[in-house]
Amino acid sequence: MLTMAMPALRFGSRAGIFVAAMAILLVLIAFVRWFWSHYRPTERLPPGSMGWPLVGETMDFLQPHSATSRGRFMEKHIKRYGNVFKSSLFGHQTIISADPELNKFILVNENKLFQCSYPSTITGILGKWSMLVLVGEEHKRMRSIAINFMNPAKLKDFFFKDIERHVLLTLQSWKDGDVLFAQQEAKKFTFNLMAKQILTFNPEEPRTQELMKDYYTFMKGVIAAPLNIPGTAYYRALKSRSKILDTLGRIMDARSQKPEDKYNDLLEVVTKSGSLTTEQVLDLVLNMLFAGHETSSVALTLALKFLADAPAVVQQLQEEHQAIYAARSFEKERLTWEDYKKMNFTHCVINETLRLGNVVRFVHRKALKDVYFKDFFIPKGWKVLPVFCAAHLDAGVYCRPLEFDPWRWQQIQEKNVYFTPFGGGNRLCAGADLAKLEMAVFIHHLVLQFEWKIAEADRAMAFPFVEFEKGLPIQINRRCFRPMQKQQ
Ligand code: HEM
């Protein structure tokens, strides 16, 4: 009995040891995993402060400040913690990056390590098919429609003439000696242009004015607290959103009654392709109006402000554009694409405006995985904010960064890691070339026809949307420009 039991015992003890070893191993693995999730190398988490419970440091971060500064929050934190720091913003643990190399790394690793992640209030207003909200394949599909709508051939063949027509319409409405609100004029110009390209709405039509009115109420909701209660800006914005969508729906119905009519606008392209649902078309149209109008109108207003304070720059612009004008053949009163290509100094002015004005100051992302970059650790699930204005206004990158100095762009390559006014990676602004074209054509006719000065001191503020506090009042005077020596 005893001898019979011995091998079994021996076998039993080996199995016991094996089971015990496995159990210890499993406990060890579980412990390591637990330890890793709780005590992973937090010393490599960037330094920083998580602020108050729930709100974290959001209020400080959103404190309005001059658009040509990095703001008190960024200055204070960069000084204390360096270019990359942790915080708690909009209810999320967040890594804020003022490091241009990390920013570039974040942008080029979209969908691999990071993903676009705007606050949910944006979804409520811009809609769930907004390009700022979509990710992955859905984003790719919508983006390709936007890119195709503004591809280089279309800019040259369709947008170019229309931009000039809208610039001239705007400038023709200006009277010698007028005091105007530059921001309003720039908004009118960019809105009318986009309404024409997207919906074939002409500026003089009452429905364009109606759409613009609804659109501005809607816009106020993008930056309002998301309180859907009667009387609030957010509530009014949602109402305007439905009104705009109703209008667009009626246009689509009317068009479907007359399929033989041709429009050559974005609405026609997307409805005829049949690849989008009505809801997707409506969100796309609304988003293109938003993206194509808010940013470029602010950029144009900033250019007017910077130029008003820089007579030497205006003089060089006048020389460039007078030369272009004089070289134009007699019959061709309008600008040509070749003229546009000759606007070298104007492009320096545009770059410098975008660098100093910082129209889009930061973008919203989240980490899809644990990410290690240089000495930093970014945990999976954390929000990440690449702050572009930090590098644009960094004295270590740009000599005398607070000065408006377009000549610096004669030495700097436009494509560099420190200059990202249009973001980057596969979310690079789809309208970057269009925005530059609008600005260049506007500047051409403006400096040939007008002089302007600031009528009342004003400054651009980051709320974080950039806006002038008083709308930038300017006084304009017609120039006595004599176009001499025109080629016959
Ligand atoms: C000076 C003017 C402009 C500036 C500074 C600007 C800036 C930007 C930035 C930084 C982004 C990236 C957002 C992100 O990564 O989360 C963006 C995206 C976008 N912009 Fe612009 N933009 C300007 C003008 C325009 C214009 C005129 C249009 C024309 C409709 C436009 C259409 C878009 C679109 C469709 C996107 C989304 C791209 C995507 O998600 O793939 N933008 N813009």
Boltz pocket constraint, residues with backbone or C-beta under 6 A from the ligand:
constraints:
  - pocket:
      binder: B
      contacts: [[A, 116], [A, 131], [A, 132], [A, 139], [A, 143], [A, 146], [A, 287], [A, 288], [A, 289], [A, 291], [A, 292], [A, 293], [A, 295], [A, 296], [A, 299], [A, 359], [A, 360], [A, 363], [A, 364], [A, 420], [A, 421], [A, 422], [A, 423], [A, 424], [A, 426], [A, 427], [A, 428], [A, 429], [A, 430], [A, 431], [A, 432], [A, 434], [A, 435]]
      max_distance: 6.0
